[in-house]
Amino acid sequence: MESRLKIASEDSLHRQCPRITVWKTRMPNDTQPPDQSDSVAPTSDGADQDSAVPDAAVPESDWAGASAQRESDPGDSGDFVILGGEAVVPQRDYGPPIESVLPDPERRKREIRELERRVRERLTPAFPIEQRRHLPLEFLWRRYRQLAMQSRSDVVDEFGRDPIVLSRFEPLLNLLYTSYFRVEATGIAHVPDTGRAIIVANHAGTLPYDGVMIMQAMRREHPGRRDARPLVEDFIFHFPYLGTLINRIGGVRACPENAERLLASDQVIIVFPEGQKGTGKLFRDRYRLQRFGRGGFVKLALRTRSPIIPVAVVGAEESMPILRKVTWLTKSLNVPYIPITPTFPILGPLGLVPVPSKWYLIFGPAIDLAADYGPERADDRLLVNKLAEQVRSTIQSMVDGALKRRKSVVRG
Amino acid sequence: MTEVTPEPIVDAEKPANRESMTRSIAVIGVGHFLGIELVKRLEEDERYHRVLAIDLYRPDIPFEKTEFCEVDLTMPAADSDLARLFSEADVDTVVHAAFLSRPTHATEWAHELEDIGTMHVLNACAEVRPAQLVLTSSTMVYGASPHNPNYLDESQPLRGHADSRFINDKVGAERQTMRFARENADIDVGVLRFAPILGPTIDNLFTRFFSRPIAPVMMGHDPLLQFVHESDAARALKRAIDIGARGSFNIVGKGVLPYTTVLALMGRLPVTMPHVVARSLSRLLWVTQVFDSPPSFLDFLRYLCVADGARAKRELGFTARYSIQRTVLDFLGVATDDGAPDPDRIYG
């Protein structure tokens, strides 16, 4: 603090007498007039010392009194040593003293204070800024912010994917991909390296592992390392915690507006047209593709002129075998059904751990609807339904072929 | 940490597309941020030779060319008073900004002011026929719903909220205005829907909410939030008046952030609770007038209500200068002047 005071007061000295052209320093045993240093040294309140709005808490009388005292202070003129010994500085006329041109620093400060006061007066009468800035226990507050921001990024993309959350879950996803499901992706190069595309896949399992695994396959194995965004149905998307997590690692709520926005920015989206009928498929219906919704993905492909890449997911439909669906009490729990799997309600949350089946992701050749049909055909209901059915049967035959080649559910 | 906005500070204002370069304008509602800021900007713009500021109370700022007129919009004869004022001053632009920036417990009065007050303004406009009418609204009129797409554009229905007078009065005002616009095709009617405005000086529902050290978090829900900086909002309003906006526009800031991240950035303590508990607690605090955010506000902490500003960019040429991170830091008063982050001040 001592050295700081000295620097500050020397600075003020130079400003007071800018005509002096030799370096001066104070004798080490020189004592400061305390009131003067008060007025010039920055406030000891470290956090705020260089804020845009100077601390208005310093009472006016304080600095006014200090300046009055300084003018009458006689001790300011003596006690200098000249650095460099006997350097002789010729006394010449250097023009009018600068003090007469520049205003007195005290007066300048006073003017700035006054200006600031007027600006503050003109601000909309508002919630006091000081209250937001000076929270009680500032040290704790800062520590808390540090902790709170540690596990999240302060920049998320348009749809809420948080890169830090994603990188935290990356090891888990990789573990699931390589060791648990031992995913084997074939034909992934059918997805274009650039530009928009719609990946259409069959859907199964209560939890949307399939979407996450396709996303992971695109990130790990596609030559362009593309980010594909799975579209998630409402029931999962608004499910507490689960929906938030899926959103942070890249999932987007399934609705035409979101899909169009993603495709318009040339991204790859993953859709499961079976929707809830797919996730709620019973074990005995496995690999029998359900109705493809109302063909929304075909309309989307026609309107945005994007290619459709059919994907068969084999292995996922055994990972969460649903034996029965209970619809009792579901209204009040706000879920469409409660699945009964061999493990689920009995083992509690542990029952949600999937069977470690071997997964195959088979990417088929792109179906380019835009080559045959113009965007205006998106309103042709019969055509849309026919095309959706075609895509469904393509995926169904891909699934059937893969099932024939597969020998064991777990070993592949 | 915060992204520095690369855009130039002064953007080239398009010339006003009105034939006469001097305009006479009436601003209704100068008791809150947008109204006052607009009047301040009009004071400095010599294209506007006459400015009427209409409110109940005179704002505490010095006026040079602005004339203050006292009109109570809740009075039954307010429309004829307004019509007389407009025709005396030969007003060609009317800005209706007399809306509450935060909910009040006097819901009856609020309804009279917002819904009926808008009716009075529209009646006066139908009589005087100004060239332009601009209404300020909020993106909250879309309502927070689980069925909202991530980005709501202007064509989305105004769902409002089932039990929020604060929002529904604004929806009512907008519906009347839209009907008025259909019936009077010769008047340019512009509606600006502002995303939640945040900033160092503005006082509204959101700044009050985020000024508390603790904030409720709905268990398991973490929607994306969107803000617009107060200076961006004021600039957008001025711009819409300058170039004569027609239709409705979302005025939004740059970027979105999850609610809990906003709380973490602000250093507020999140208190996680199930929605049912939060709802009854909030109702209790609202009824006893301890808190000033009604229980319906909790839905905005559960579901998305983020608007798409593409139309304002396309037709008004307005893009926000402040990113959401910068807006949040500015609200806290910790953003530095040059826009560069000051890690010392933020993280200690």
HADDOCK unambig.tbl for C-alpha pairs under 7 A between the chains (distance, minus, plus):
assign (segid A and resid 47 and name CA) (segid B and resid 345 and name CA) 6.47 0.50 0.50
assign (segid A and resid 52 and name CA) (segid B and resid 337 and name CA) 6.97 0.50 0.50
assign (segid A and resid 122 and name CA) (segid B and resid 61 and name CA) 6.17 0.50 0.50
assign (segid A and resid 123 and name CA) (segid B and resid 201 and name CA) 6.67 0.50 0.50
assign (segid A and resid 124 and name CA) (segid B and resid 33 and name CA) 6.36 0.50 0.50
assign (segid A and resid 124 and name CA) (segid B and resid 201 and name CA) 6.18 0.50 0.50
assign (segid A and resid 124 and name CA) (segid B and resid 202 and name CA) 6.84 0.50 0.50
assign (segid A and resid 126 and name CA) (segid B and resid 201 and name CA) 5.41 0.50 0.50
assign (segid A and resid 126 and name CA) (segid B and resid 202 and name CA) 5.84 0.50 0.50
assign (segid A and resid 126 and name CA) (segid B and resid 203 and name CA) 5.28 0.50 0.50
assign (segid A and resid 127 and name CA) (segid B and resid 201 and name CA) 6.86 0.50 0.50
assign (segid A and resid 127 and name CA) (segid B and resid 203 and name CA) 5.86 0.50 0.50
assign (segid A and resid 129 and name CA) (segid B and resid 200 and name CA) 6.49 0.50 0.50
assign (segid A and resid 129 and name CA) (segid B and resid 333 and name CA) 6.62 0.50 0.50
assign (segid A and resid 132 and name CA) (segid B and resid 211 and name CA) 6.30 0.50 0.50
assign (segid A and resid 132 and name CA) (segid B and resid 332 and name CA) 5.55 0.50 0.50
assign (segid A and resid 133 and name CA) (segid B and resid 332 and name CA) 5.94 0.50 0.50
assign (segid A and resid 133 and name CA) (segid B and resid 333 and name CA) 5.97 0.50 0.50
assign (segid A and resid 141 and name CA) (segid B and resid 267 and name CA) 6.32 0.50 0.50
assign (segid A and resid 142 and name CA) (segid B and resid 347 and name CA) 5.76 0.50 0.50
assign (segid A and resid 142 and name CA) (segid B and resid 348 and name CA) 6.21 0.50 0.50
assign (segid A and resid 144 and name CA) (segid B and resid 267 and name CA) 6.64 0.50 0.50
assign (segid A and resid 145 and name CA) (segid B and resid 264 and name CA) 5.82 0.50 0.50
assign (segid A and resid 145 and name CA) (segid B and resid 265 and name CA) 6.48 0.50 0.50
assign (segid A and resid 145 and name CA) (segid B and resid 267 and name CA) 4.94 0.50 0.50
assign (segid A and resid 146 and name CA) (segid B and resid 347 and name CA) 6.35 0.50 0.50
assign (segid A and resid 148 and name CA) (segid B and resid 264 and name CA) 5.29 0.50 0.50
assign (segid A and resid 149 and name CA) (segid B and resid 264 and name CA) 5.96 0.50 0.50
assign (segid A and resid 149 and name CA) (segid B and resid 265 and name CA) 6.85 0.50 0.50
assign (segid A and resid 154 and name CA) (segid B and resid 261 and name CA) 6.81 0.50 0.50
assign (segid A and resid 155 and name CA) (segid B and resid 257 and name CA) 6.94 0.50 0.50
assign (segid A and resid 156 and name CA) (segid B and resid 256 and name CA) 6.94 0.50 0.50
assign (segid A and resid 156 and name CA) (segid B and resid 257 and name CA) 6.19 0.50 0.50
assign (segid A and resid 158 and name CA) (segid B and resid 255 and name CA) 6.71 0.50 0.50
assign (segid A and resid 158 and name CA) (segid B and resid 256 and name CA) 6.62 0.50 0.50
assign (segid A and resid 159 and name CA) (segid B and resid 150 and name CA) 6.88 0.50 0.50
assign (segid A and resid 160 and name CA) (segid B and resid 224 and name CA) 6.72 0.50 0.50
assign (segid A and resid 160 and name CA) (segid B and resid 257 and name CA) 6.96 0.50 0.50
assign (segid A and resid 240 and name CA) (segid B and resid 219 and name CA) 6.78 0.50 0.50
assign (segid A and resid 240 and name CA) (segid B and resid 220 and name CA) 3.97 0.50 0.50
assign (segid A and resid 240 and name CA) (segid B and resid 221 and name CA) 5.69 0.50 0.50
assign (segid A and resid 241 and name CA) (segid B and resid 220 and name CA) 4.05 0.50 0.50
assign (segid A and resid 241 and name CA) (segid B and resid 221 and name CA) 6.37 0.50 0.50
assign (segid A and resid 244 and name CA) (segid B and resid 220 and name CA) 6.99 0.50 0.50
assign (segid A and resid 244 and name CA) (segid B and resid 221 and name CA) 6.31 0.50 0.50
assign (segid A and resid 244 and name CA) (segid B and resid 222 and name CA) 6.08 0.50 0.50
assign (segid A and resid 255 and name CA) (segid B and resid 149 and name CA) 6.50 0.50 0.50
assign (segid A and resid 257 and name CA) (segid B and resid 149 and name CA) 6.12 0.50 0.50
assign (segid A and resid 258 and name CA) (segid B and resid 149 and name CA) 6.08 0.50 0.50
assign (segid A and resid 258 and name CA) (segid B and resid 150 and name CA) 6.30 0.50 0.50
